[in-house]
Amino acid sequence: MPPSEAGAPAPHVLLFTGHMIDREDRAEPRFPAGEEATARAAIREAVEREQARVGAAPMRGIAGGANGGDILFHEVCRALGIPTEVYLALPREQYLAKSVAFAGDEWVDRFDRLLAERPVHLFSEAEAPPGERGGDAGYTVWQRANLWMLREALAAGGAHTTLIALWNGSKGDGPGGTEDLVRQARRRGARTVILDTNALFDLPEQGEGQPG
């Protein structure tokens, strides 16, 4: 550490994971489009609590770029002066088609603004999962990208990492899904903050939810 940084508080990383806006044909609601303001307020409150908890330590945020939770997290951090970085599982056009555009043009505009303003990291050029575990059943490029973000966040050490999850608590996501991320983050000493969407949005609790 350079002498000028001696004694400075270690930086703290906020890693976000959360539901997208529900597609129109989704059978069991997780994040109805009309609940955007509620979700934003909950995310902001969680981030502000972390700011108060870590005090003078500098912060940075890591999240994907999907409509719903991801974009709201980046926007909240922007408003609070916290720099964030966008981690994409796939190149822009493929990512848009899978995780942004179905919620409407406004979300596409907000996504593109993020990409113009923030550092962007790309996991894979193709949807076929790369690497030695590419053939594992249910282990998709999206789940691998989640674990990639977790590794990046934990580079600062678990004591300097908080995972914020806008999540209904549903099981069945498989490796790299939200439940897996929460478990792995806790095992590595990271703080976890769960924003229960069932309670936030007054939704019925669900069993084996749809992944994503």
N, C-alpha and C positions, 0 to 999 in steps of 0.2 A: 504494500500500500504506500503511495507517495506520502511524504511528510505532511503535505497540506491536508491530507485526508485522515491523518492519524487522529483517532478518537471520535471520528464522525460516526453517527449511527449507521448501521448496515441498511441497505435498501430493502424494501419489503415489496414482494410481488403479489398482486391480486390475480388469480386465475379464475376465469368465469366459465361456467357451463350452464346451459339452460334450454328450455323448450322453445321451439319455433312457434309462430302463430299457427293455429289449427287450420288445416286444409278444410275446404267446404264439405268434403265427403268424409271427414273423420267421424267415426262412430262414437268414440268416447272423448269428450273434451278434455284438453289439458291447458291450453292457452287460447281462450276465445279472443277474437280480434278486438272486441269491445273492452277488454281488460288491460289494454296497453298502459293507460295512465296508472292503474293500480300496480302493475309490474314495475314501471319506472320508479314510482315512489318507494317501493320495497327495495329495489336495487340501490337507489340513492341512499336510503337509510342505512343499508348494510355497509356501503362503501364509507359513508361518513363515520359510522361506528369504528371501522377499521382505522380510519385516519386518526380519530381521537385516541384509539388504543395504542397505536405505534408512535404517536407523538411526532417528534421532529424527523423521524426516519423518512427519507425520500421514498416515493412509491412509483410503481409502474404497473400497467395492466396488460394481461394477455387474454385474448379470446378469439373465437372464430368470427365469421362475418354473416351468420345466418340472420334472417328476419327474426323479429321477436327478441328474445333475451340477449343474444350476442350484440346486436346493433344498439339496443337500449343501454347495455353496459358501457360500450364505447362512448355513447353520447353523454351518459352520466359522468363518466370520467373526464370527458372534455370540459363539461360545465364546471367541474371541481378542480380543474387544472392538473389532472393526473395524466401523464403520457401513456398511451396504449399502443400495442402492436397487434396487427391482424394476422392470424394464422389460418391459411386456407388449405383445405384438404386437396382441392383441385384448382386448375386455372379458372379465371374469372367466368368465362362463358358456361363451363360445366357447373361451377359452383352456383351461379345464378339460377340455372335451370333446376337444380336439385333443392336449393335451400333459401332462395330469396324471391324469385319472380312470381311464384304462385300467390303470394300475399298482396300483389299489386305494384303498380309503377312507383308509388311513393317509396316503398321499401327499396326498390332498385336504385332510385336516386340517392337515398340515404347510404346504401351500400357503396355506391360509386364515390360519394363524398368521403367516406372512410378511407377507401383505397387511395384517393388523391391526397389525403392529409396525413396518413399514418404509414409507418414502415409495414411492409407486407412480406410474409414468409410463405412459401409454397411447399407443401408436403410431397405431392405427386403430380406428374403430368397426365396420368391416366387413372381411371377408376379401379382397374385391376390392382389389388393390393400388392405392393412391392415387398421384397425381402423374403426371408426364409419361412415366415409364417403365412405367406400369402394364400396357401391352400387350406388353412384351417377353416372349418365350417363356421360360418357366422362372423368371421373376423374380417370386417370390411375395411376399406380405405378410410372410412369415417371414424371407425373405432381406433384404428391405428393412429390417425391424426390426433385424436383426443389424448392418447398416451404420449405422443410426441410433445404436445403442449404441456402436459404434466411434467415430463422430463425437463423441458425448458424452464418451467416455473421453479422446479425443485433444485435447479442449479444454484440458487441462492441459499439452499438449505431449508429443511422443513420448518425450522423456527422462524424463518423469514418469508413464509409463504402462507397465503390464505386462499382456499378454494371456496368460491361463492357459487352455489348451485340453485338455480330457479327450477324446481323439480317437484314432481308429484309423488315421489317415493316409490314409483312402480319398479318392479323387478322385470327381468327378462330382456335387458338390453344386451347381454352378452359381454365378452371381453372388451374393455375400453368404453363401455357405456357409462352412464352417470353413476349408477350404483358402484361399479368397479372403480371409477375415478375417486369417488368419496372414500371407499375402503382403502385404496392405495395411498391416497393423500394422508389419511389418518395414520396409516402404518408407518409412513415416513416422517411423521411428526408435524405435518402441516395442520393449521387450524382450518376447520370446515364450518361454513355457515350455510344452512339449508333454508331456502325460502320456499316454504311448502305451498305449491300452487293450489292444492285442494282447499287449503284454509284461506289463502289470499283471494281466490276467485269464487269461494263458496261452492266447490264442486264435490260430487260424491267421490269417496275413495275408490280406487281402482285396483284390480288384481294384476294379472300379467298384462302390462300395457304394451302398446305397440312401440318398437324401438324408434329412436331418433330424437 
